[in-house]
């Protein structure tokens, strides 16, 4: 991913952010009163506002420093979604069997980490490009794989099995992990409101997901 810094937006500020997935759907109203719907984006795209997390003068400066270091909208960065940041539900513990990421064929050694959102009527699979280093665990055919048998690229979300540990034909490869969302500032301007000597706020800090 070009124009990206592998640094995380300050976590204490991210926890107060608002936002979530955005989709684009065209809806055409027909003359008979019915409608046709067309999905413009294949994948959803996250959008956040981190302004509500800024409370103190220290927070204000942290945002300003981070914004300047990224050159405004120029460079992307990592952002921790306060609700959706693990391979499982927020209140659960990460497990090596959380998410299916592929099926072994005896030859393929590299697998992209993904997360599937599903219910009885539909599903969508999301590519996870920014797993958090040190949190990824793998299983093959339901059995946890020792760390020395594989490696993960935390900048792409690709896990690679070492020689001699390539998953055999027909077995399920699954993963558990924590992850960040690759985003950028969606503005080239930060407006600071210093309400008191030691406190203030930034009305809005818009962030938008960067899709690789």
Phi, psi and omega in degrees: 000118182281156177061045183224134175255128181280060177232156184254138172303139184314123187298322182296333178276326180295329182294340179260008184283158173242158178134186182166202184288145176235137176234161178241119180230127174272129179239122180250120177275123182272163183294338180272007178091351177273179181220155174244136181241135181230128181278112181283322179254131176292322181243153174283165180224128182282144176222136184225162170229111184266008183297326183290347180276351182272119184236326188240172177297324177298318178296318179302313182293323179300319178293314180300315180297316181295318180299313180294322180294334178270353183068037183069239182277358190294316184242138175280172181200174180274144177221132180270112176291122184293345181251315186243085183225015180222166178286354181232186177291156185306322184272003182257164178268141179298135180231150181294349180252012186300307189233133175284126179242359177163178178231132182295146174233009179085351182234320183290126181253339184251135180225137177278132176289133178222166174227131182253130176254121186209154168217195185291344185253342182188175180204160175212136181252126184253132176283128179256106186264345185232065175294154179276125181304136178089356181251349185281133174229149182234154173221147176235121183057035177084359182251129181300139181261130180298149186300330182287351183268358182201168177220161179228138174267108184290350179268346181234340183080020179260127176258141183231125178279142179287160177304135181092354181235014180296131182302132180289173184299131171084359182266148181279134175252124183230162184215154172232147186187164163254155183210159174251163177257129176284120183226175170219162172294139179259031177202154174253018182220135174242121179260119182260133176242107181269092185291321180223177182301318184243019180209157180182189178204163173245112188309319181211137174230084184286134178234143177226144183292141176257119179267128181287000000 
